[in-house]
Amino acid sequence: MQPHDKLFIPGPVEVSAKTWAAFSRPMIGHRGEDFKNLYRSIHPNLQTLFGTKQPVFLSTSSAWGVMEASIRNLVDRAVLCCMCGAFSDKWSDVAKRCGKNAEALQVDWGKHIDHKVVDRQLATGKFDTVTLIHNETSTGVMNPLGEICCILAKYPDVTLIVDTVSSFSGVKIDMDALGIDVMLTGAQKALALPPGFSLFSVSERAFARAEKIPNRGFYFDFLEFRKQQAQWMTPSTPSIAHIHALQSKLDEIFEEGLDARFDRHSRTNVLVHDWVRRTGFDFFAEQGFRSKTLTCVKNNKGIDVLAFAKKLRERHHLVIDPGYGKIRGQTFRLSNMGDETEETVSYLLACIDDVL
Ligand SMILES: Cc1ncc(COP(=O)(O)O)c(C=O)c1O
């Protein structure tokens, strides 16, 4: 194979040859026994990864499909959107475009969502749904999920939608224990699958809410997903190649062991953090709330980030992200998600040193 530019951006990330081999397995029909056996075989591992006894659904869409679906299936009176970066900010816009009442709980980029503020907002009684991004990929902030979920437990009529797109399978998240109503993730981050596919699970309370919400549509109707999953099928023809790749990846994940996998992400993240400190850069995310799967580095040294990223690609065939949206150039992001090891992350950092 031609040498390629390896991705260290926070998604999509590098896809291994083993995963690509599974992705290109011979096609099977989606209404036959082969497909049912495939879905049935991966489901227990998916439930373990989600930390749930609820069904886990396969969505042939990127994560935004399920994010929008969650709004359409759950929001009745109003949704409180916890906003702390590009992806979480967008959720309120999406809710409004779906014709829902949405209010922002906005904090500055780089800051986390404070559970006490969530509590104050929910105490108004205005909201029946909350959206939260666990790991805000644009700023490298990991929100305090446990604390926020404890607040939600005080409001049994409020459903909580959590995007775990860039944290899922890199850190432990137990959906049922936390009381999350919709937990969703994408394929192209820590799962290291090709983009264009996502996974989600829905609580009983959320299904009950969806039953009362009109105009859920078809493609993303949670009740349709539940009905089809009961027979190990999906509402429409899914990306079967993704599901083959997912099966292969789940085998790898459980061979490695979940704790070992979470530890590996933690260790590679520490390597990047040490590098940031050693080289005199700073973190964009506030202390105590920094992501374990990517690092958003603040360009406090005033380097030309775009030129630096370009040089790294040309000289070493490594791709990093020069900052997202309004913080492009003022930050750069290094990912340690997926299959990366201490060896590969150390190599990235050595190449960055060389270029800098
Ligand atoms: C936290 C988070 N949520 C949602 C998304 C959107 O995912 P997609 O573009 O796959 O729909 C991203 C993409 O980077 C993300 O990082």
The ligand as an SDF file (V2000), in Angstrom:
LIG
                    3D

 16 16  0  0  0  0  0  0  0  0999 V2000
  -18.6770   15.7550   20.3390 C   0  0  0  0  0  0  0  0  0  0  0  0
  -19.1670   15.6620   18.9330 C   0  0  0  0  0  0  0  0  0  0  0  0
  -20.4620   15.5690   18.7020 N   0  0  0  0  0  0  0  0  0  0  0  0
  -20.9410   15.4810   17.4650 C   0  0  0  0  0  0  0  0  0  0  0  0
  -20.1340   15.4840   16.3730 C   0  0  0  0  0  0  0  0  0  0  0  0
  -20.7250   15.3830   15.0220 C   0  0  0  0  0  0  0  0  0  0  0  0
  -20.4140   14.1610   14.4570 O   0  0  0  0  0  0  0  0  0  0  0  0
  -20.7340   13.8490   12.9280 P   0  0  0  0  0  0  0  0  0  0  0  0
  -20.0680   14.9210   12.1300 O   0  0  0  0  0  0  0  0  0  0  0  0
  -20.1220   12.5190   12.7400 O   0  0  0  0  0  0  0  0  0  0  0  0
  -22.2000   13.8800   12.7820 O   0  0  0  0  0  0  0  0  0  0  0  0
  -18.7660   15.5850   16.5470 C   0  0  0  0  0  0  0  0  0  0  0  0
  -17.8520   15.5980   15.4000 C   0  0  0  0  0  0  0  0  0  0  0  0
  -16.6770   15.8140   15.4950 O   0  0  0  0  0  0  0  0  0  0  0  0
  -18.2680   15.6730   17.8610 C   0  0  0  0  0  0  0  0  0  0  0  0
  -16.9620   15.7620   18.0930 O   0  0  0  0  0  0  0  0  0  0  0  0
  1  2  1  0
  2  3  1  0
  2 15  2  0
  3  4  2  0
  4  5  1  0
  5  6  1  0
  5 12  2  0
  6  7  1  0
  7  8  1  0
  8  9  2  0
  8 10  1  0
  8 11  1  0
 12 13  1  0
 12 15  1  0
 13 14  2  0
 15 16  1  0
M  END
$$$$
